[in-house]
Amino acid sequence: MIFMRADHERLTGILVEAARREVMPRFRKLAAGEIREKATPGDLVTEADEAAERFIGAELARAFPGAVLVGEEATTRDPTLLDRLGEAELAFVIDPIDGTLNYAADLPLFAVMAAAIVKGETVAAVIHDPVLDDSALALRGEGAWLQGDAGTRDLRVGRAPSPDSISGMVGWAYFPEPLRSTIPARFAKFGQVSSLRCCGQEYRLAARGNCDFLLYGALNPWDHAPGVLLYNEAGGHARMLDGSDYRPRLASTGLLCAPESESWRNIISIVTI
């Protein structure tokens, strides 16, 4: 299947509408009983997550009959949904609210995300900011751009500075040992290391050149399939820690995004040796 620009626009419209209908009306208005913890401590789900995923799923099913839909909340209930990503003619991974911890804490730093996947390859991405009401978009082979009321502008990663002045976003807590302990010990070798607790916003930041690298341990496809395509199409170099290409169904741990291959090698040598 060829995922066309018109398909991409339809996907974008569905996410924008979900944000307007389901996400923003509930923001800062959730009752205590509308925020719950999943099996993992600190992993939250809200009524807004579930309502937005239902809306997105229903609209995608109408727009793309027969497509496989892999939402974060649906996969929590049925992990076998992930097994269908590799060979599906068309699949969508959906994160109804990326950054639920921020959303539940009334912090306006979250995103609504989705990626279209054809035969295991990510071909289109949408990372929508419901607060700013703009979308970071990418279509495989056609670049990355930011689209909103102010118009459209291309996204490009920045030039890599020297390692001692480089800034990055690192999800170190999701690495297995010994990396979980050794990676934070290397932070002093960089200019600045932080985290927004929202992969979507971190990818948006890096794709427009305002962050030099991203390093992640856990690789749920709804968190990373949209962002990796966005970053690569913005001219970046996103690879697994072993140097292989990222694929949405990979069960491996560790992903590094850097402006180009040389800076990628420099950063990987610092954090893994």
Steps between C-alpha positions, in 0.01 A plus 500: 500500500613856426406742777427824316513861619119505500506202739747684718275806509207280601704345782607844618142627499385208713763567766432874503129434546566249779707760682226761467211270593644265760833625634482875554144512645619265779834670564527629858147375564560133586349367821709272720312194378580585138875444549613141558828316529571207269697190598832689510533756783490853363347390167174693489191491282220755508147521368638734234751239377227242459247735342755635252615151401139389445437803279821459300444127457143541379596773253798307364286189457257704289770675300724194447284184508698188586798685649651354818462740793753477782417748773692533825196436719367215283842334511503523878191279490621278214880494448463262202393799289871578460551173313298636208726798430768319304299368206185713488433665165410813696514557873481800729666539838314747720601687814185690600690707759876476508615651827208386714698574818519865392138507388379356831715752688340792310829570321437614137770281350354198320419384149259292293698272268459239231702335225396310190692176445505305174648148512698585812639832372390838638379716210319792666506676835290753689600655833231749594532753782143554630596811698671683213264336250773424248637176357849375424462282190715267293443292190765249402721644228325839506651668805366634828307818569303689763141588414265733686301820485821696434563298184751229415876492541758232441665325794877441504722364774778727624874473454675293766713701744799354684408227753577719802239756392243263349149480653275198497187332628559160663251239622764323707264341754362263235832335418582161652796466732788568480414786257236634736777578748791577269327742260417766765863486613598636154269803504776731621679446167219689324397863522146424618279192543131514583160343428156640417320175598346510152674334204281683250604843622864392518494381139335828393769696682784300342350506150503879497860521623438601862641182654818322390429135581237261633574173682232248594483160666140373469377503140122466495406560135234763578770702680769476232372405154364853437804672648770297326347567159462870585862522612643311204295701251624818668851390405600319818668167566287270718635150564480221753797483737655225286482728195209323331191672365201549727188297420171535688475134598855468636514368854857625547599760756672826423463771235720802436412797279775746402539759223730285285702178510820650644327661797300177547826303530646757739197488729471122496865470598437719804183332629580133438873456565 
